[in-house]
């Protein structure tokens, strides 16, 4: 029902989920290419992996296609960008450097192994959602750092130059090695997938800089505590719990970066 309503309202990405044969879009500086599951089946071998899945929190088996081979079909190469952006139907938009991604095996899963007609659902805050139409799966499973994107409801993969694509996140006053710079790196890896700064980034969670920077209406103590564990403020929040995966110093750095961006508001 949610997908039908979004399609009626004109949210074209969401309409992908309704297609009998879902389409994955691969975008580079040279344009975009669309691939249906049927077409990918004809052009690429089907992989089957069994992994310890961090979203399902148990062992799962999936059928899919090599991420590297999908990117090659789409014309993506290192001379066309340095960052992969995985865009989901709900606005979730994690990124990972092409260099890091190339050192690990990933799959674009299109079904649970065995050809099951329905995916098992994943809990997302108060809701349970299907990973369809596509799900980014890493062969090393939950052994990988939490910064790796396990993007479900995937509709689009884009290869970009990070500095060009997200120029509004990186002010000239940001000094490498500073607390603000370290906070920027952590924000890029852990927060940008859901939140935006100056409307650049994910669309799943609130914009954090314009018109008001989050540090202008949250106290530093509450903001740091909220980042650490959003569920201690909002029961069943969609925001992941970072207790145990982000240190106090890392959270301090993120807040320092957010404070810096207060003086770097860009509206267009």
N, C-alpha and C positions, 0 to 999 in steps of 0.2 A: 504493500500500500504506500509506504514512504517513497519508494522509487517512482511509482505511478504519479503521485502528486508532484514530485520534483520535475518530472518530465513535462507534465501539463503546464508547469510554471516556466518552462524553458531552460531548465538546468541540463544542458546537453550532455555533460559528462555523466550525469546520473542515468541518462537514458541508455548508456552502454550496457548496464546491468540487465535491461529488459530484452536485449537482442538475443535471438535464438542461438546465434554464434557470436559471442562477445568479440569485440575488436580492441586491440592494443595499439596505441599510437606511440611511435618513436619519433622524436623531434631533434633535429640538429640545426646548425646555422644554415644548412643548405635546403631546409624544408622539412616536411613530415611525411612519414609512411605509416599506413595502417595495415595491421595484420589480424586476420581472423584466426581462430583456433584451427579451423580446417586448413587454412593456408600454411600455418606454421607446422601442422602435422605432415604436410606434403614436403616441406622444405627442410625440416630439421628432425633429428632423432628425438624420440620421447625418452626422457629420463624418469626413473623411479627411485626416490630416496626415502629412507626411513631415518628420522632424526628425533632428537629431543627438542620439541618445539616450545619456545619461551612464551608464546601467546596462548596456546592450548594447555601449556604446563604439563605435558605428557608426551609420550612417544607417538608420532604420527607419520603416516606414509603419504606421499604426494606424487602425482605425475605432472611433468612439466617440461620446459625447454631451457637449455643453457642460457643464462643472462648474456654471456659473452657472444654467443651465436645470434641471439635476438638483436643485440646492438649492432653486430656486423651487418645483418640483413637491413637494418635501418640506416646504415651508412655512418654510424658513430665511430669515431677514431680519435686518438689523443691530439691530433692536430686541429680538432674542431671544438675542443673544450677540455676542462679539467675537473668538472663536477657533474655527477648524475643527480637528477631530481626525479623522485618517484611521486607522481601525483595521484591521490586517491579520490574516489567519488565524493567523499565528505569534506574535502579540503585539506586533509592531512597531506603534508608535502615534505617528507624527509629528504636529506641530501647526503651524499657520500662522495669523497674524492674518487675520481676514476682510477688513480694510482692505487689507493687502498683496496677498492673493489676488485681490481684486476689480480690481487694477490690471494683472493679467496673465491671459492666456487659458489655460485648462486644460481638458483633456478626460478623461472617464472612459472609457478604452478597454476594449472587450470582446473584441476580437480583433485579430490582425495583419491588415493590409489584404489583401483577396483571399479572405477567408473561410476561411483555413487552419484545419484542425481542431485543430492542435497549435501552441501558442506555442513559440517558441524559448526555451530555458531560460537563466536568469541565474545566474552563479556567486555563491554566498553562502557565504563561508568555504570549507569543504571540500566543500560540497554544490552541486548544480545544481538550481535550483527553477523551476517554471513561474510566470509572473506572474498566471495565472488565479485567480479569476474576473474581476477588474477591475484596472486599472492606471491610476494618476494620471499623466497626460502633460501637460507644459507646452509650449506652442507654440514658445517661444524656445529650447527644447532646452538643451544643455549651456552655453549662454551665460549662463544664470541662475546666481546664487550657489548654492553647495552647501547652503545652509540650506533651500532649497526642497524640499518633500517629493515624491519620486517613489515613491509607495507602491504596491507591487504586492501581489498576493494580497489585494486590498482587499475587505472585507466590510461596512464600516459607516463612515458619515460622521456626525459629531456636531457641532452648533454649540453652544458653551458660553460661559459667562463664565469667562475663564481664572482670574481671581482666586478665584472660587467653586469651580470644578472642581479647582484645584490649590492650594488654600489651605495645605496642609501643606508646600509647597515654599517658602513665602514668609514667613519669621518676622518678627515685629515689630521685631527688632533689625537688620533689613536696611536700610541707609541708602543712598538713591539717590546715585549718584556714587562710591560706595566701590568698592574692588577686589572685595569680596564681591558687590555688586550687579551689577557688570559681568560677574562670573563667573556669576551667576544667569542673566543674559540669554543668555550664550553657552551655558550648560547647557541652557536652554529651547530654543534654536534648534538645537543640534547633538547633545545627549546624551539629552534627555528622551524622544525617539522610541524608544529602546531600553532605557534604564535608568529605574529608579524611585527616588524619595526618599520615605521613609515610605510606601511602597507606592503612590505616585501617579506614573504615567508608563507607559512601555513595559514589556512583559513579555518581550522577546526576550533581554535581557541582565540581569546580576545587579542586585538591589537594592543601593543604595550607602550606606544610613544605618542601618538596623535589622536585626538587633540590634547590629551593629558597623558604625560608619562606616568607609569604605574607608581613611581616613587613619589609622585606629587600627592597621592591620596592613600597610600599605604605607609605605615610606619616601617622603618628598616627592620625592626625586630619581627613584626608580623609577616613582612614579606619574606624574610629568610626562613621563618618557620613554615610558611605556606609552601615555599619551594621545596623544602625538605619533605613535607608530608601534607599534601592538599586535603587528604581525607580527614585530617584532624580539624579542618575548618568546614569542609563540605563533604558530607557522607556520600560515598560512591562517586566521587569526582572522577572525571575522565582522565585527569592529569595523573601520570604515574607517580608512585612514591619513590623519592630519590634517597631516602634514608638508607645508608649502607653503600650507595653507589656514587654519591657526590659528597665530598668532604666539606667541612665548615669553611675552609679556605676557598674552595671552588665556588661555593654559594656566595661568599663575600665578594669574590671577583665578578660574578654575574651581576650582583647588585651594583657594584662599582661601574660596570659597563652600562647598565640601565640608567644610572644617574648621569653618566657622560652623555648619553643620547638625549637627555632632557634638553640640552642646549643645541641639539642637532635635529630639529624637527623639519621634515620635508613632506610637503603635501602633494607635490606633483612631479 
